Structure formats: structure tokens, C-alpha cells
């Protein structure tokens, strides 16, 4: 639910995944230009574009250049109407509700918060939010629980905090406190994840359009 996502998590995920999220209308023209200059591997996908790709555009995931161009073009074409129809806060909630934080068994912010920190999302600290946001790019590579990736996850969290600072989302004092505090695990037990109704609504409402 969008009202259960803490502000620190919203700031962290936007800082690292789509820094102009609240300013663009679904497509970040500045980021898209970097794709044309640097190639498809540079990304350029906004959060609405990523959500469309993950939930709707299942048939356009080929690795060849033509398939990538077709998918990117489809994302570009529909991201604006998608962004306008659903709304910024709802889209952000849907994105955090379906993104993987460690394989198919750890999908969504609620499950990730419980799995990694034994707490619900509203209780996440600034550092923990930065750590989770940093995992989205490569969950296995930035797993904070594995000994061989723990330090890498910490450095990634610090990078996200620095991005938040540079983008004016947090103050220097908040940055310093979060960097020094690290994670503060809670005491909630493990649980069995339940299906997420909002994500299912996104799929049902938009899949038939493509």
C-alpha cells in the first residue's frame, strides 16, 4: 500500500533508479538521450517504463538489438499515458511491490523488509532504505546477509545515500548519521508472503492494451 511506504524508501529508490521521477511525465528525455549516445546498455528506463516491462511486456524480452529496440520503443510510447492514468504515488507503490530483492521468493518491499531486517517497511531506517534501493540493480550481488557480498552491499548503500545527498533529498547531517548507524534489525518473525492485489490490478488493467 502506498501509504505504508516510508518517505526514506521513496527518496532512496527514486535517487538511484529514476532521479527525475517526480518531474517527468513517464519518460526522462535527458536519460533517454544518454541511451542514444552510449547505446542500449546505458538503460534510460524510468520507473513507469520498468514497471511496464516487468508486468506487461513479457513478450519483448529478446536479447538481440532489434528486440531491445522494439521493447524500448514500446516502453517509450506507453509510459506517458501509463504515468498519467495511474499516478506517481501509485506507480511508485506498484514498482516497489513487484521488484525483486533476492529472486522470486523475495519480491516486493514488504517481503524484503521482513526478510532482511525483520521489520515492516514503515520502520525502515534511512540506511536500510538505501541498502534495499541499492539491491534492485543486482540483488544477489548486493545481498547484505551473505558474507561474500556484505561489504559490497554496504558500499552500495553508501553510494545511494550519497546520491540522495547530492540530489538534495537528505541533509549532510542525515547522510552522516545514516552512514555511521548502519542496519538496525528488528525482531519480527518470518512469514509467508501473500499475493499483492495492486500489482494484479496493474497487470489486468494494462496487459490487454498491448
C-alpha angles and dihedrals in degrees: 000000000000094000090058094058109098120231091242090060093049091050093047098049093044092048094055103030107031114000095181093046096124092044104050130066098235099301124070103212093190092054091043091056089058088059091056090048099041105027135253093298089070088075112211094184117142123213092264089050092049091049092051090049094048100042107027116015097065094140096057101065102109117139097222118102095249093054091047091051091049092050094045091049092050091048090049093049098050102031093086097052089041092053093047096045098048103031134230100272094044092047091050091050091049091049093051089044095060107028117111119244096178117353128307092308093063104049122153135016096274093055092043093051091051094043100047102029107016092234139100119259096256089063096053116124122226091258093049091050090051091049093052092045089052092053094062093081093057116353097188093048093051101037108147094200098058117084095221094051102032096095091045089052090051092051090048090052090051089051091053090049089051090051090051090051094047091049092051095247094123135020127248089253092052090048093052094046093049094046091052097041099054121181121343107196120211129216105245116132125242116273142191112258118238127214115271113235097198094055089049089052091053091052095046095045099046108026092076090056094065 
